[in-house]
Amino acid sequence: MSEENNQAITNHNEDIWKRGLYMLLFLLIIGIAKGIVFAVTVIQFILVVINKSPNQPLQKFGQGLSTYLYDITQFLVFNTENKPFPFDDWHNAPPRHEPSVLEGDMEYQDGQ
């Protein structure tokens, strides 16, 4: 093997171990976030019982938290290399559909 190949293998090994550490961090964060989802669920339920309608700021926060959990999961299962918050922006909007490897270049169509 040439020195360039050895260097490439070494860089790959370092990168995968760094990613593994980020994955452990995000596994811890996802555990905490699930607890927050539970709290938001209980609070929102109580508020709906009392006020007969959901609390809008809490609903918006719940959407952001849901999207954050989605972003973490996508990183953990190797569907993206983009690290979620705090390494990227916090997203409040629902995630947009991105074709998976199995879908290839097919365009997503609702109901099909």
Residue, then its C-alpha position, 0 to 999 in steps of 0.5 A: m500500500s502506498e503512503e497516500n492509501n495509509q493516510a486515507i485509511t487513517n483519516h477514515n478511521e479517525d472520522i468514524w470514531k469522531r462520528g461515533l462520539y457525536m452519536l453518543l452525545f446525540l443518544l444522550i440528548i435524545g433521552i433528555a428530549k423524550g422526557i421533555v416531550f413527555a412533559v409537554t404532552v402532559i402540560q398540553f393535555i391539562l391545558v386543553v382540558i382547562n381551556k378547550s384548545p391547545n396552547q399555541p406557543l407550546q404547540k410550536f415548541g412541540q413541533g420544533l422538538s419533534t423536528y429536532l428528534y427527527d434530525i437527530t434520528q436521521f444523523l444516528v442512522f447515517n441518513t445525513e452527515n449534518k449534525p443537528f442543533p447545537f451544531d446547526d440551526w434549530h428548525n421549527a418547521p416539519p421536515r421536508h421529504e427527502p428521497s431515500v436511497l431506495e427511492g432514487d430520483m423518483e419524486y415524492q407524491d402524496g397518496q402514492 
